[in-house]
Amino acid sequence: MISSGAYNYINVLEKATDASWTRNSLLSNNIANVDTPNYKRKDLRFEEYLSSAVSAGRSLDDEIANVDLDTLTGTTYTDYANVDYRIDGNNVDIDTESAELAKNQIKYYTMLDSITQEFSRLKMVMQK
């Protein structure tokens, strides 16, 4: 993490990519356990925390500048509320997990691209 105001967007994007990477691992683990009796799917809460951290009504620049990065972390949870798809108590739906994994990977690579673009902008400014 870079401690400078110029890197606020990059720091928030870094936290988001870390959460996305963790979610990718959880979704992959769910898929691997699709046939495990009584396995309950796991997931990560992060987007809710990010949304509440940057939605106080001010400008996005002000919000990002004031985000407490130490508290902006994801929380892993076990999904007991979902329907059990099988008699053995497993609640992993392979189609849903595969779709969520694909969606999460797109988000992850989009955030990496955004970080690259931010560094390119900073590099361009420093060269002028």
Secondary structure, DSSP 4 states (H G I P E B T S, - for coil): ---SGGGHHHHHHHHHHHHHHHHHHHHHHHHHTTTSTT---EEEE-HHHHHHHT-SSS-HHHHHHT--TTT---EEEE--SSPP-STTS----HHHHHHHHHHHHHHHHHHHHHHHHHHHHHHHHHH-
